[in-house]
């Protein structure tokens, strides 16, 4: 992913609300499965890491990206943004060329 594409996705993510929260249980197989399904449906999702989660948000983002075969767009504070290119052409986010 180029920096131009990453910047475009960051802009889209600014107006997006988090659809998942990671709490004291950290990453469970159920949460990972739900994130994978959401990425397949939406391509771009935002996740909030709650205060009671002791894990580092950057590490959680890398682990989630690896498990869901997605890309980390950004981690700001306790917010994670993930992107995974979708298969459905009708709902696909068109990324700018590099």
TORDREN-271675 format. One line per field, with one value per atom (N, C-alpha, C, O): residue number from 0; atom name; x, y, z. Coordinates in nm, 2 decimals. Layout:
REM residues N
pos	c(NUM,...)
site	c(CA,...)
east	c(X,...)
north	c(Y,...)
up	c(Z,...)
This chain:
REM residues 98
pos	c(0,0,0,0,1,1,1,1,2,2,2,2,3,3,3,3,4,4,4,4,5,5,5,5,6,6,6,6,7,7,7,7,8,8,8,8,9,9,9,9,10,10,10,10,11,11,11,11,12,12,12,12,13,13,13,13,14,14,14,14,15,15,15,15,16,16,16,16,17,17,17,17,18,18,18,18,19,19,19,19,20,20,20,20,21,21,21,21,22,22,22,22,23,23,23,23,24,24,24,24,25,25,25,25,26,26,26,26,27,27,27,27,28,28,28,28,29,29,29,29,30,30,30,30,31,31,31,31,32,32,32,32,33,33,33,33,34,34,34,34,35,35,35,35,36,36,36,36,37,37,37,37,38,38,38,38,39,39,39,39,40,40,40,40,41,41,41,41,42,42,42,42,43,43,43,43,44,44,44,44,45,45,45,45,46,46,46,46,47,47,47,47,48,48,48,48,49,49,49,49,50,50,50,50,51,51,51,51,52,52,52,52,53,53,53,53,54,54,54,54,55,55,55,55,56,56,56,56,57,57,57,57,58,58,58,58,59,59,59,59,60,60,60,60,61,61,61,61,62,62,62,62,63,63,63,63,64,64,64,64,65,65,65,65,66,66,66,66,67,67,67,67,68,68,68,68,69,69,69,69,70,70,70,70,71,71,71,71,72,72,72,72,73,73,73,73,74,74,74,74,75,75,75,75,76,76,76,76,77,77,77,77,78,78,78,78,79,79,79,79,80,80,80,80,81,81,81,81,82,82,82,82,83,83,83,83,84,84,84,84,85,85,85,85,86,86,86,86,87,87,87,87,88,88,88,88,89,89,89,89,90,90,90,90,91,91,91,91,92,92,92,92,93,93,93,93,94,94,94,94,95,95,95,95,96,96,96,96,97,97,97,97)
site	c(N,CA,C,O,N,CA,C,O,N,CA,C,O,N,CA,C,O,N,CA,C,O,N,CA,C,O,N,CA,C,O,N,CA,C,O,N,CA,C,O,N,CA,C,O,N,CA,C,O,N,CA,C,O,N,CA,C,O,N,CA,C,O,N,CA,C,O,N,CA,C,O,N,CA,C,O,N,CA,C,O,N,CA,C,O,N,CA,C,O,N,CA,C,O,N,CA,C,O,N,CA,C,O,N,CA,C,O,N,CA,C,O,N,CA,C,O,N,CA,C,O,N,CA,C,O,N,CA,C,O,N,CA,C,O,N,CA,C,O,N,CA,C,O,N,CA,C,O,N,CA,C,O,N,CA,C,O,N,CA,C,O,N,CA,C,O,N,CA,C,O,N,CA,C,O,N,CA,C,O,N,CA,C,O,N,CA,C,O,N,CA,C,O,N,CA,C,O,N,CA,C,O,N,CA,C,O,N,CA,C,O,N,CA,C,O,N,CA,C,O,N,CA,C,O,N,CA,C,O,N,CA,C,O,N,CA,C,O,N,CA,C,O,N,CA,C,O,N,CA,C,O,N,CA,C,O,N,CA,C,O,N,CA,C,O,N,CA,C,O,N,CA,C,O,N,CA,C,O,N,CA,C,O,N,CA,C,O,N,CA,C,O,N,CA,C,O,N,CA,C,O,N,CA,C,O,N,CA,C,O,N,CA,C,O,N,CA,C,O,N,CA,C,O,N,CA,C,O,N,CA,C,O,N,CA,C,O,N,CA,C,O,N,CA,C,O,N,CA,C,O,N,CA,C,O,N,CA,C,O,N,CA,C,O,N,CA,C,O,N,CA,C,O,N,CA,C,O,N,CA,C,O,N,CA,C,O,N,CA,C,O,N,CA,C,O,N,CA,C,O,N,CA,C,O,N,CA,C,O,N,CA,C,O,N,CA,C,O,N,CA,C,O,N,CA,C,O,N,CA,C,O,N,CA,C,O,N,CA,C,O)
east	c(0.08,0.00,0.09,0.18,0.06,0.14,0.10,-0.01,0.18,0.14,0.02,-0.06,0.00,-0.11,-0.24,-0.34,-0.23,-0.35,-0.38,-0.50,-0.27,-0.29,-0.36,-0.45,-0.31,-0.37,-0.52,-0.60,-0.55,-0.69,-0.78,-0.89,-0.73,-0.80,-0.81,-0.91,-0.71,-0.71,-0.83,-0.90,-0.84,-0.95,-1.08,-1.17,-1.10,-1.23,-1.26,-1.37,-1.15,-1.17,-1.20,-1.26,-1.17,-1.20,-1.34,-1.38,-1.43,-1.57,-1.64,-1.76,-1.56,-1.62,-1.61,-1.52,-1.72,-1.72,-1.67,-1.68,-1.60,-1.55,-1.67,-1.77,-1.65,-1.75,-1.72,-1.81,-1.60,-1.56,-1.48,-1.42,-1.49,-1.41,-1.33,-1.38,-1.21,-1.12,-1.10,-1.05,-1.15,-1.14,-1.04,-0.94,-1.08,-0.98,-0.95,-0.85,-1.04,-1.01,-0.92,-0.88,-0.88,-0.79,-0.85,-0.97,-0.76,-0.80,-0.85,-0.77,-0.98,-1.03,-1.06,-1.07,-1.06,-1.09,-1.23,-1.24,-1.32,-1.45,-1.44,-1.50,-1.37,-1.34,-1.27,-1.31,-1.17,-1.09,-1.18,-1.17,-1.27,-1.36,-1.46,-1.49,-1.51,-1.60,-1.54,-1.60,-1.41,-1.34,-1.32,-1.33,-1.28,-1.26,-1.39,-1.39,-1.50,-1.63,-1.66,-1.71,-1.64,-1.66,-1.57,-1.62,-1.45,-1.36,-1.40,-1.39,-1.45,-1.51,-1.63,-1.65,-1.71,-1.83,-1.80,-1.86,-1.71,-1.69,-1.56,-1.55,-1.46,-1.32,-1.24,-1.13,-1.30,-1.24,-1.31,-1.43,-1.24,-1.31,-1.22,-1.10,-1.29,-1.22,-1.25,-1.37,-1.15,-1.16,-1.11,-1.01,-1.19,-1.15,-1.09,-1.15,-0.97,-0.91,-0.95,-0.92,-1.02,-1.07,-0.96,-0.85,-0.98,-0.88,-0.84,-0.73,-0.93,-0.91,-0.83,-0.80,-0.79,-0.71,-0.56,-0.52,-0.48,-0.34,-0.25,-0.13,-0.29,-0.21,-0.19,-0.27,-0.08,-0.04,-0.13,-0.13,-0.19,-0.28,-0.20,-0.26,-0.08,0.00,0.02,0.01,0.06,0.08,-0.05,-0.06,-0.16,-0.30,-0.33,-0.38,-0.30,-0.33,-0.25,-0.30,-0.12,-0.04,-0.09,-0.09,-0.12,-0.17,-0.30,-0.32,-0.39,-0.52,-0.50,-0.57,-0.42,-0.39,-0.33,-0.37,-0.25,-0.19,-0.29,-0.30,-0.38,-0.48,-0.59,-0.65,-0.62,-0.73,-0.68,-0.77,-0.55,-0.49,-0.53,-0.57,-0.52,-0.56,-0.43,-0.33,-0.45,-0.34,-0.38,-0.49,-0.28,-0.30,-0.29,-0.18,-0.39,-0.39,-0.33,-0.24,-0.37,-0.32,-0.36,-0.46,-0.28,-0.31,-0.28,-0.17,-0.39,-0.38,-0.44,-0.55,-0.35,-0.39,-0.45,-0.37,-0.58,-0.64,-0.74,-0.83,-0.72,-0.80,-0.72,-0.60,-0.77,-0.70,-0.79,-0.91,-0.73,-0.80,-0.74,-0.61,-0.82,-0.77,-0.84,-0.96,-0.77,-0.82,-0.79,-0.68,-0.89,-0.87,-0.95,-1.07,-0.88,-0.94,-1.05,-1.03,-1.17,-1.29,-1.29,-1.22,-1.38,-1.40,-1.52,-1.52,-1.61,-1.73,-1.70,-1.68,-1.70,-1.67,-1.77,-1.73,-1.89,-1.99,-1.97,-2.00,-1.91,-1.89,-1.74,-1.71,-1.66,-1.52,-1.48,-1.53,-1.38,-1.33,-1.22,-1.13,-1.24,-1.14,-1.03,-1.04,-0.91,-0.79,-0.73,-0.73,-0.67,-0.60,-0.47,-0.41,-0.44,-0.31,-0.19,-0.20,-0.08,0.04,0.10,0.20)
north	c(-0.12,0.00,0.12,0.13,0.22,0.34,0.44,0.42,0.54,0.64,0.72,0.76,0.74,0.81,0.73,0.79,0.60,0.51,0.51,0.51,0.50,0.50,0.63,0.63,0.74,0.87,0.88,0.93,0.83,0.82,0.74,0.78,0.63,0.54,0.60,0.59,0.68,0.75,0.85,0.87,0.92,1.02,0.96,1.01,0.84,0.77,0.72,0.73,0.68,0.63,0.74,0.70,0.86,0.97,0.98,1.01,0.96,0.97,0.84,0.84,0.74,0.61,0.58,0.62,0.53,0.49,0.35,0.27,0.33,0.20,0.10,0.13,-0.02,-0.12,-0.24,-0.32,-0.24,-0.34,-0.27,-0.17,-0.34,-0.29,-0.41,-0.52,-0.38,-0.49,-0.45,-0.34,-0.54,-0.51,-0.60,-0.64,-0.63,-0.70,-0.85,-0.90,-0.90,-1.04,-1.04,-1.14,-0.92,-0.90,-0.97,-0.96,-1.04,-1.10,-1.24,-1.33,-1.26,-1.40,-1.45,-1.37,-1.58,-1.64,-1.58,-1.57,-1.56,-1.51,-1.37,-1.34,-1.28,-1.15,-1.15,-1.07,-1.23,-1.24,-1.28,-1.22,-1.38,-1.42,-1.31,-1.29,-1.24,-1.13,-1.02,-0.96,-0.99,-0.88,-0.93,-0.85,-1.05,-1.11,-1.09,-1.05,-1.13,-1.11,-0.97,-0.94,-0.88,-0.74,-0.68,-0.60,-0.73,-0.68,-0.73,-0.66,-0.85,-0.91,-0.83,-0.81,-0.78,-0.71,-0.56,-0.50,-0.50,-0.35,-0.30,-0.19,-0.38,-0.35,-0.26,-0.29,-0.16,-0.07,-0.06,-0.03,-0.10,-0.09,-0.02,-0.02,0.03,0.09,0.01,-0.03,-0.01,-0.08,0.00,0.07,0.00,0.08,-0.02,-0.12,0.02,-0.06,0.01,0.13,-0.06,0.00,0.01,-0.05,0.10,0.13,0.01,0.00,-0.09,-0.21,-0.32,-0.42,-0.29,-0.38,-0.35,-0.24,-0.45,-0.42,-0.43,-0.39,-0.49,-0.50,-0.37,-0.28,-0.36,-0.25,-0.25,-0.35,-0.14,-0.13,-0.16,-0.22,-0.11,-0.14,-0.29,-0.34,-0.36,-0.51,-0.58,-0.67,-0.53,-0.59,-0.57,-0.66,-0.45,-0.42,-0.52,-0.57,-0.53,-0.62,-0.77,-0.84,-0.81,-0.95,-0.97,-1.07,-0.87,-0.88,-0.88,-0.96,-0.80,-0.79,-0.92,-0.97,-0.98,-1.11,-1.22,-1.30,-1.22,-1.33,-1.31,-1.41,-1.19,-1.16,-1.14,-1.11,-1.14,-1.12,-0.98,-0.96,-0.88,-0.74,-0.65,-0.70,-0.52,-0.43,-0.33,-0.28,-0.29,-0.18,-0.05,-0.02,0.03,0.16,0.26,0.34,0.26,0.34,0.30,0.23,0.34,0.32,0.45,0.50,0.51,0.64,0.62,0.60,0.64,0.62,0.48,0.38,0.47,0.34,0.31,0.23,0.36,0.33,0.26,0.31,0.16,0.08,0.09,0.07,0.11,0.11,0.00,0.00,-0.10,-0.21,-0.20,-0.15,-0.24,-0.25,-0.38,-0.44,-0.44,-0.56,-0.55,-0.52,-0.56,-0.55,-0.65,-0.77,-0.60,-0.69,-0.76,-0.72,-0.86,-0.93,-0.88,-0.90,-0.81,-0.77,-0.63,-0.53,-0.63,-0.50,-0.39,-0.27,-0.42,-0.32,-0.24,-0.12,-0.30,-0.24,-0.20,-0.15,-0.22,-0.20,-0.05,0.03,-0.03,0.11,0.13,0.04,0.23,0.26,0.34,0.45,0.28,0.34,0.43,0.38,0.54,0.62,0.55,0.47,0.57,0.51,0.58,0.70,0.51,0.57,0.67,0.73)
up	c(0.00,0.00,0.00,0.08,-0.09,-0.10,0.01,0.07,0.03,0.13,0.09,0.17,-0.04,-0.09,-0.06,-0.02,-0.08,-0.06,0.09,0.13,0.17,0.32,0.37,0.45,0.31,0.35,0.31,0.38,0.19,0.15,0.25,0.29,0.29,0.38,0.52,0.59,0.56,0.69,0.69,0.78,0.57,0.56,0.57,0.63,0.50,0.51,0.65,0.70,0.73,0.86,0.96,1.07,0.93,1.03,1.06,1.18,0.97,0.99,1.02,1.04,1.04,1.07,1.22,1.29,1.28,1.42,1.44,1.35,1.56,1.59,1.59,1.65,1.53,1.54,1.63,1.66,1.68,1.78,1.90,1.88,2.01,2.13,2.18,2.20,2.21,2.27,2.42,2.45,2.50,2.65,2.72,2.67,2.85,2.93,2.88,2.92,2.80,2.75,2.63,2.58,2.59,2.47,2.35,2.32,2.27,2.15,2.17,2.21,2.15,2.16,2.02,1.92,2.00,1.87,1.81,1.69,1.90,1.86,1.80,1.70,1.87,1.82,1.69,1.60,1.68,1.56,1.44,1.33,1.46,1.36,1.32,1.20,1.42,1.39,1.31,1.22,1.35,1.27,1.13,1.04,1.11,0.97,0.89,0.77,0.95,0.88,0.85,0.74,0.94,0.92,0.81,0.72,0.80,0.70,0.56,0.46,0.56,0.43,0.38,0.26,0.48,0.44,0.41,0.32,0.49,0.48,0.42,0.37,0.42,0.38,0.48,0.50,0.53,0.62,0.75,0.76,0.86,1.00,1.10,1.08,1.20,1.31,1.44,1.46,1.52,1.64,1.76,1.75,1.87,1.99,2.09,2.12,2.15,2.26,2.39,2.41,2.48,2.60,2.70,2.69,2.80,2.90,2.99,3.03,3.00,3.08,3.01,3.07,2.89,2.81,2.84,2.81,2.88,2.92,2.80,2.81,2.69,2.57,2.50,2.50,2.43,2.35,2.22,2.15,2.19,2.07,1.94,1.85,1.93,1.81,1.79,1.68,1.90,1.89,1.86,1.78,1.92,1.89,1.74,1.67,1.68,1.54,1.45,1.36,1.48,1.40,1.41,1.30,1.53,1.54,1.47,1.40,1.48,1.41,1.26,1.19,1.21,1.07,1.02,0.91,1.09,1.05,1.05,0.96,1.15,1.16,1.06,1.02,1.02,0.93,0.79,0.70,0.77,0.64,0.58,0.47,0.67,0.64,0.66,0.69,0.64,0.66,0.76,0.77,0.84,0.94,0.87,0.81,0.87,0.81,0.91,0.87,1.04,1.14,1.28,1.29,1.37,1.51,1.58,1.58,1.63,1.70,1.84,1.85,1.94,2.07,2.09,2.08,2.12,2.14,2.03,2.05,1.91,1.80,1.69,1.66,1.63,1.53,1.40,1.41,1.29,1.16,1.07,1.05,1.03,0.94,0.81,0.79,0.70,0.57,0.50,0.52,0.44,0.36,0.23,0.23,0.12,-0.01,-0.03,0.00,-0.07,-0.08,-0.22,-0.31,-0.23,-0.35,-0.43,-0.56,-0.37,-0.44,-0.50,-0.43,-0.64,-0.71,-0.68,-0.69,-0.65,-0.63,-0.50,-0.50,-0.40,-0.27,-0.25,-0.14,-0.35,-0.33,-0.32,-0.38,-0.22,-0.21,-0.32,-0.33,-0.40,-0.51,-0.45,-0.41,-0.45,-0.40,-0.51,-0.62,-0.47,-0.58,-0.62,-0.55,-0.75,-0.80,-0.74,-0.69,-0.73,-0.67,-0.74,-0.70)
